[in-house]
Amino acid sequence: MLFEYLKGHRASSPLYEPLHQSRDLFVHQIYHARADSVDSDRSLKDILSEIPPEKTAAPIIFDVSEHGTFILWHVRSAISSTNSLDDALNLSRDFIETANQRQISIMFNSGEHDGEPAQGTIYSLAILTKYDPKLIPALGLPLAQQEKMATACRESEARKPKSALKMKILSTSGAITILGVIASVLAIFAFSTRFRGHHERAESVHEFTEYSTEGSIGPYYQRHVTTENATQLAESMQPGEWTLRIDDQAVIPTYLLDDEEAHYQKWFQNRYTEMNRIRTSGDHMNETWIGSEAIDNVPTDGVFHVAHCVLAVRRYVKAKESGHHVCGRDIDKEHFNHCMEVLDWWAYPEGRKGEDLHNENITFKWRTKICFDQ
């Protein structure tokens, strides 16, 4: 995608360009926490001129041509600044174009536009950081928001020409330094995280890679819910952001549940009433229930595994055709082959002609897992 400047050309080094000589920059916005449609070109000045809500921040992620991907945090400040909006624009643009820093924090008067003060002066803090996948889980945001941010970045990368996919990755120490700066500054302005214990999860997040998702867009990781982490994970989940697939006990972001999947999940909910009770009561994320004997004795029948495999094959084919998956297991070849063997056994039973399959009432071991991204 081509990007161009709104005004003029650089006459001198950006390090020595006077701040009052403002020159705008087009960026390609790929994520905005407060917007539904974000895949569009925007003016950097327009983004900076948005007045942030009080006591909150909404991250914005955008691409800048050959300069890479950036995350912008924009919050209100209780401290005044002599920098204008144009000053903030120049500092941000120079940071993006020179590529000799990992992060910049800018205080400015967001209530002043082209020298005309707005009614009730508002001061802002903008924190601009080069994007790195390691930043997202460590920011402590709700898992659903992390998933949306990471997916937006991965989809944007997938659309780029191969030659453009040489994004510089921060070192671990550099990422930690940036996170420390962001956390300290945002704390001053009353921006707090909602995911308790998230730093521990960020440090060990790569331990949760169970299935290869190479070449596919969707959640990287799958974490099993245990008595040790159930309460922490449950408290981090916002109402309506997550939903449970009964057949494989996978908790997925609600926005990844399409109509076809919802149709089959409704069938499982109607047929297996105890499993649906586990879902609706929240027992699948309940520390006490997970630690009880009941988790290993969930009632089911002989149809359940076959029905799961029909759906698993559908997920596999859809993911391979679309290039998008919901859980890593959805595109796991070994699991696909296992389910094909189950369906083969069911469709071609041994025995005399017309023999029925025995649909006995049995139990199975329930194991909740969460499919999420960085």
C-alpha positions in Angstrom: 0.0 0.0 0.0 1.3 3.4 -0.9 1.5 6.2 1.6 2.3 9.8 0.9 2.8 13.0 2.9 0.1 15.6 3.1 2.4 18.6 2.7 5.7 19.4 1.3 9.0 17.6 1.3 11.8 17.4 3.8 14.2 20.2 3.2 16.6 19.2 6.0 17.3 16.5 8.5 14.3 15.9 10.8 16.6 16.2 13.8 17.0 19.9 13.0 13.7 20.8 11.5 11.9 23.6 13.5 8.9 22.3 15.3 6.6 25.0 14.0 7.1 23.7 10.4 4.4 21.1 10.6 4.1 18.3 8.0 1.5 15.7 8.2 1.8 12.0 7.5 -0.5 9.3 6.2 -0.7 6.1 8.2 -2.7 2.9 7.7 -4.8 2.3 10.8 -5.3 -1.4 11.5 -6.7 -1.4 15.1 -8.6 1.1 17.3 -10.1 0.0 20.6 -13.0 2.4 20.2 -13.8 1.8 16.5 -15.4 -1.0 14.5 -14.0 -0.3 11.1 -10.3 0.5 11.2 -8.7 -0.8 8.0 -8.1 2.6 6.4 -5.6 5.3 5.7 -5.7 8.2 8.1 -3.8 11.4 8.9 -1.5 11.2 11.8 -2.6 14.6 12.8 -6.2 13.6 12.9 -5.3 10.6 15.2 -3.4 12.9 17.6 -6.2 15.5 17.6 -8.7 13.0 18.9 -9.6 14.1 22.5 -9.2 11.0 24.7 -11.9 10.1 27.2 -11.2 10.9 30.8 -9.3 8.3 32.9 -8.9 5.8 30.1 -6.8 5.0 27.1 -7.6 3.2 23.8 -4.6 1.8 21.9 -4.4 2.5 18.2 -2.2 0.4 16.0 -1.1 1.6 12.5 1.4 0.8 9.7 3.7 3.4 8.2 4.9 2.3 4.8 8.4 1.0 5.0 8.8 2.2 8.6 6.9 -0.6 10.2 4.0 -0.9 12.7 3.4 1.3 15.8 1.2 1.3 18.9 -0.1 4.7 20.1 -1.5 5.3 23.6 -3.3 8.6 24.0 -4.4 9.7 27.5 -5.4 12.9 29.2 -2.8 14.6 31.4 -3.1 16.5 34.6 0.1 18.3 33.8 0.2 21.3 31.4 2.5 21.4 28.4 3.8 24.2 26.1 3.9 21.7 23.1 1.1 22.2 20.6 -0.6 19.6 18.5 1.7 20.5 15.6 4.7 20.0 17.9 3.4 16.5 18.8 2.9 15.7 15.2 6.4 16.7 14.3 7.9 14.7 17.2 5.9 11.7 16.3 6.7 11.8 12.7 10.4 12.2 13.3 10.3 9.3 15.7 8.6 7.1 13.0 10.9 8.2 10.2 14.3 8.2 11.9 13.9 4.7 13.5 16.7 5.3 16.0 14.5 4.9 19.1 12.1 2.3 20.4 9.6 4.5 22.2 8.7 8.2 22.6 6.4 10.0 25.1 5.0 13.4 24.1 3.1 15.9 26.3 1.1 18.4 24.4 -1.9 20.7 24.4 -4.6 18.8 22.6 -7.1 21.6 23.0 -5.2 23.8 20.6 -5.7 23.3 16.8 -3.7 25.4 14.4 -3.1 28.0 17.0 -6.8 28.4 18.0 -7.3 27.3 21.6 -10.4 25.1 22.1 -12.8 25.8 24.9 -11.5 24.3 28.1 -7.8 23.5 27.4 -7.1 19.7 27.5 -3.5 18.4 27.8 -2.6 15.0 26.5 0.1 12.4 26.8 0.9 10.3 23.7 3.1 7.2 24.0 4.3 5.9 20.7 6.0 2.5 20.6 7.3 0.3 17.8 5.2 -2.8 17.6 6.5 -6.1 19.0 4.3 -9.2 19.7 5.8 -9.5 23.1 4.3 -6.1 24.1 0.7 -7.2 23.9 0.4 -9.9 26.6 2.6 -7.9 29.0 0.3 -4.8 28.8 -2.2 -6.6 31.0 -5.3 -6.0 28.8 -8.3 -8.4 28.7 -7.5 -11.5 26.7 -10.2 -10.7 24.1 -8.6 -7.3 23.4 -5.2 -8.8 23.2 -6.5 -11.3 20.6 -8.1 -8.6 18.5 -4.9 -6.5 18.6 -2.6 -9.4 17.7 -4.9 -10.7 15.0 -5.1 -7.2 13.4 -1.4 -7.0 13.2 -0.9 -10.5 11.8 -3.6 -9.9 9.2 -1.9 -6.7 8.2 1.5 -8.5 7.9 -0.1 -11.2 5.8 -1.4 -8.6 3.3 2.1 -7.1 2.8 4.4 -8.1 0.0 7.1 -10.6 1.1 9.8 -7.9 0.7 7.9 -5.7 3.2 7.9 -8.3 6.0 11.2 -7.3 7.4 9.9 -5.8 10.6 12.5 -5.2 13.3 11.9 -7.2 16.5 12.8 -5.6 19.8 15.2 -7.5 22.1 13.6 -8.8 25.3 15.5 -6.3 27.4 14.3 -3.5 25.1 10.7 -4.6 25.3 10.9 -4.8 29.1 12.4 -1.2 29.2 9.5 0.1 27.1 6.9 -1.7 29.2 8.4 -0.2 32.3 8.2 3.3 30.9 4.6 2.8 29.7 3.5 1.3 32.9 5.0 4.1 35.0 3.6 6.9 33.0 0.2 5.5 32.6 0.0 4.9 36.3 0.5 8.6 36.9 -2.6 9.3 34.8 -4.8 6.7 36.4 -4.7 4.1 33.6 -4.8 0.7 35.3 -4.8 -2.8 33.9 -7.6 -5.3 34.5 -5.8 -8.6 34.1 -4.5 -9.7 37.5 -1.3 -11.7 37.5 -0.8 -11.1 33.8 3.0 -10.5 34.1 3.5 -14.1 35.2 1.5 -15.2 32.1 3.5 -13.0 29.8 6.8 -14.4 31.0 5.7 -18.0 30.3 3.2 -17.4 27.4 5.3 -19.4 24.9 4.9 -22.5 27.0 1.3 -22.6 25.8 2.1 -23.3 22.2 0.6 -26.8 21.7 -0.1 -26.8 18.0 1.7 -25.2 15.0 -0.3 -22.3 13.4 2.3 -21.5 10.8 0.7 -20.0 7.7 -2.7 -19.4 9.3 -4.2 -16.4 11.0 -5.7 -16.8 14.4 -4.8 -17.6 18.1 -1.3 -18.9 18.6 -1.8 -20.4 22.1 -3.9 -22.8 24.1 -3.8 -22.8 27.9 -5.3 -25.5 30.0 -7.4 -24.3 32.9 -6.4 -25.9 36.2 -7.2 -25.4 39.9 -4.1 -23.2 40.1 -5.1 -20.7 37.5 -8.9 -21.0 37.1 -9.9 -18.1 39.5 -7.3 -15.7 38.0 -8.3 -16.4 34.5 -12.0 -16.3 35.2 -11.7 -12.9 36.9 -9.8 -11.5 33.8 -12.6 -12.4 31.4 -15.1 -9.6 30.6 -18.8 -10.7 30.2 -19.7 -11.5 26.7 -16.1 -11.6 25.4 -15.6 -15.3 25.6 -17.7 -18.4 24.7 -17.3 -22.1 25.2 -17.3 -24.8 22.5 -18.8 -27.8 24.3 -17.5 -30.5 22.0 -13.8 -29.8 22.7 -14.2 -27.7 25.8 -12.4 -24.8 24.2 -13.0 -21.2 25.4 -12.7 -18.9 22.4 -13.1 -15.2 21.8 -16.9 -14.6 21.1 -16.2 -12.6 17.9 -14.6 -15.7 16.4 -17.8 -17.7 16.8 -19.4 -17.7 13.3 -23.0 -18.7 12.5 -22.1 -22.2 11.4 -20.2 -22.9 14.6 -23.0 -21.4 16.7 -25.5 -23.8 14.9 -23.5 -26.9 15.9 -22.9 -25.7 19.4 -26.6 -25.2 19.8 -27.0 -28.9 18.9 -24.5 -29.9 21.6 -26.2 -27.7 24.1 -29.6 -29.2 23.5 -28.5 -32.8 23.4 -26.0 -32.8 26.3 -27.8 -31.0 29.1 -25.2 -31.6 31.8 -22.4 -30.2 29.6 -24.6 -27.2 28.9 -25.2 -26.8 32.6 -21.4 -26.7 33.1 -21.2 -24.0 30.5 -24.0 -21.8 31.7 -23.1 -22.1 35.4 -19.4 -21.3 34.7 -18.2 -24.6 36.3 -15.8 -25.0 33.4 -13.8 -22.0 34.9 -14.6 -22.8 38.6 -11.7 -23.8 40.7 -13.8 -26.0 43.0 -15.5 -27.9 40.3 -12.3 -28.4 38.3 -10.7 -29.9 41.5 -13.6 -32.3 42.1 -14.3 -35.8 40.9 -17.1 -34.6 38.8 -14.7 -33.3 36.1 -13.7 -36.9 35.3 -17.3 -38.2 35.2 -19.2 -35.9 32.8 -22.2 -37.9 31.3 -22.2 -38.3 27.5 -23.0 -41.1 25.0 -21.5 -42.9 22.0 -22.5 -40.2 19.6 -20.6 -37.4 21.3 -17.1 -38.3 20.0 -18.4 -38.9 16.4 -20.3 -35.6 16.4 -17.2 -33.8 17.7 -15.1 -35.3 14.9 -17.6 -34.2 12.2 -17.3 -30.7 13.5 -13.5 -31.0 13.8 -13.2 -32.0 10.2 -15.4 -29.0 9.2 -13.1 -26.7 11.2 -10.0 -28.1 9.6 -11.3 -27.8 6.0 -12.6 -24.2 6.6 -9.4 -23.1 8.3 -7.3 -24.5 5.4 -9.4 -22.9 2.8 -9.7 -19.5 4.4 -6.3 -19.3 6.1 -8.0 -18.4 9.4 -8.4 -20.7 12.4 -10.0 -20.3 15.9 -7.9 -22.7 17.9 -4.5 -24.2 17.0 -6.0 -27.7 17.2 -8.4 -26.8 14.4 -5.5 -27.0 11.9 -3.6 -29.9 13.6 -3.1 -32.6 11.0 -2.7 -35.4 13.6 -6.1 -34.5 15.2 -7.7 -34.3 11.7 -6.4 -37.8 10.9 -7.6 -39.1 14.2 -11.1 -37.8 13.5 -11.1 -39.3 10.0 -10.3 -42.7 11.5 -13.2 -42.3 14.0 -15.6 -41.4 11.1 -14.2 -44.3 9.1 -15.0 -46.7 11.9 -18.5 -45.2 12.3 -19.4 -45.2 8.6 -18.0 -48.7 7.9 -18.7 -50.9 11.0 -17.8 -54.5 11.1 -20.4 -57.2 11.6 -23.5 -58.4 9.9 -25.4 -56.3 7.5 -27.7 -53.8 9.2 -26.1 -54.1 12.6 -26.7 -51.0 14.7 -24.0 -49.2 16.6 -24.4 -49.4 20.3 -25.1 -45.9 21.7 -24.3 -46.5 25.4 -24.4 -43.9 28.1 -20.8 -43.3 29.2 -18.7 -40.6 30.9 -15.6 -38.7 29.8 -13.0 -36.4 31.3 -13.7 -32.7 30.9 -10.7 -30.5 30.2 -11.2 -26.7 29.7 -8.7 -24.9 27.6 -8.5 -21.3 26.4 -7.4 -20.4 22.8 -5.8 -17.0 22.8 -3.2 -14.9 21.0 -0.3 -12.8 22.2 
